[in-house]
Amino acid sequence: MAKEFRNNDAVLDIHDKPKTFQWLGLSLQHLFTMFGATVLVPILVGINPGIALVSSGLGTLVYLTTTKGKIPAYLGSSFAFIAAMQMLMKSDGYPAVAQGAITTGIVYLIVSLIVRKIGSAWLNRILPPIVVGPVVMVIGLGLAANAANNAMFNGDKYDIKYIAVALLTLLVTIIFNMWLKGFLGLIPILLGIISGYLIALAFGIVDTQPIADAAWFAVPNFEIPFVQYTPKLYLNAITTMAPIAFVTMTEHIGHLMVLNKLTKRNFFEEPGLHKTLMGDGLAQIVAGFVGGPPVTSYGENIGVLAITKVHSVFVIGGAAILAVVLGFVGKLSALILSIPGPVISGISFILFGVIAASGLKILIENKIDFDKKKNLLIASVILVIGIGGLVFEFGTFTLSAMALATVLGIILNLVLPETSRSEQEEAKHDHSVRENQFETSINR
């Protein structure tokens, strides 16, 4: 039997088990790192944050099990689906969101089976950087108006206190991001939420009574099909959220590439991309069945792995278990729910902007040439339709702006020629000019 590879640059490699108290501290670090973003998603959508903590913990454990404990990845609430979930919550309530979350998981499972059978080259064909970059930008910029409105309006009334709290929260979070280092430098979003909450208390816009009334131990109000509600077919939920799954798959693959470099392994070969996609898909299905938002691998936690050089899956599993336990602390859920909108908006100005900027980064890193008409047209259509909020409805069939932009981007990339006729004519003309110049120089 071959000896298992060990990365000697790691403080704790993938299968190294830390000592008890060290284990607790390292797992708490991962918990705090993902905490702010994971609970922010359900707050923005209107889902109990306790459920999101439980679903992220369960989803991570499912992922670790499916990948045979070979990949140190933590799965938290996905930002990619926020706009779609907000729309579905308004129209049909949580059962539609759950069906959408389960659908995205099924899409992952189907793709994992295809990848196992024929490989993953086709994914790069339908999701090149020129499609993925603008779609990721839409994910962030499409939510910008919601963040701004929550920072300005108390109900339907313009409130200067709200703006002050939002901007002060934004300011302290920027300061934390720029000047904190070490462990505190890993949790600037969480510290920003805490500071913003204290600012909101000083401005008198926080209702603390629900916290006092909440029990210390409380079972989250899980939304389980056939228990809390009778499921039915929500075609608009399926068509709205399923296309976005292809966007989060690119994020999934990108995170695997980073983990490959950190751990000096090739997870595309072992346990295989089909296994990692399957693990992510099953995690999303579990999240949907208990009432949480779809989950995805978290770059924040990968950042912790890079800085600490602690790659142990036991640490990641410990963080997942702690998340499940915290989900049953009633006062914590009440505290999170009491965070006022302006605080969330102040944080969102950064988070949504970072998402948009990461889409721009994809375009820059892949050196996309916008002098090519094909690239310019694809990006233009995706950005304007996605940010503008164009929704396609036909009876009960609905495609949200995010999903419609993604689908059109994929179609345009597949059907448009690499060069337009005018570009071909221009290329011919340039070639002819060069030939003439060459012949002239020879004759001389």
Secondary structure, DSSP 8 states (H G I E B T S, - for coil): -------TT-SB-TT----HHHHHHHHHHHHHHHHHHHHHHHHHHT--HHHHHHHHHHHHHHHHHHTTT-----EEE-STTHHHHHHHHHHT-HHHHHHHHHHHHHHHHHHHHHHHHH-SHHHHHHS-HHHHHHHHHHHHHTTHHHHHHHHHEETTEE-HHHHHHHHHHHHHHHHHHHH--TTGGG-HHHHHHHHHHHHHHHTT----HHHHHS-SB-------BTTTB-----HHHHHHHHHHHHHHHHHHHHHHHHHHHHHT--TIIIIIHHHHHHHHHHHHHHHHHHT---EEE-HHHHHHHHHH-B--HHHHHHHHHHHHHHTTBHHHHHHHHTS-HHHHHHHHHHHHHHHHHHHHHHHHHTT--TTSHHHHHHHHHHHHHHHHT--EEETTEEE-HHHHHHHHHHHHHHHS-SS-HHHHHHHHHHHHHHHHHHHHHHH-
